[in-house]
Amino acid sequence: MKKKRNIPVKILRGKEAREFFKKIPLDSEKPKEPKNFRFQLSDEQQKKYDRWRKRHKCSFRKNGIRYVGAAGGADTFHITGTGLGYIVSVECSCGSICDLTEGF
Ligand SMILES: [Zn+2]
């Protein structure tokens, strides 16, 4: 049979408790700012994006090819950071939007 250890317990109340908790560093006190922000689509998001890019009903598509000008740039990504993750969507110049959000 294990021998019971006697752990001393001190209950802190009022000012003593407040002082104790002030000493504990909390991550939430100093939010970390992301440096050199990068975003990458997951494999699943990339598949969905590719499918949508090739198949959505697009007013810029002629003979199966989407053309928005010599420089291209048909798609604009929208990335919104939240406390739960990123809300991600991509919008074509024609106005069609594909939601790529995961994990909500
Ligand atoms: Zn389009």
Boltz pocket constraint, residues with backbone or C-beta under 6 A from the ligand:
constraints:
  - pocket:
      binder: B
      contacts: [[A, 56], [A, 57], [A, 58], [A, 59], [A, 60], [A, 92], [A, 93], [A, 94], [A, 95], [A, 96]]
      max_distance: 6.0
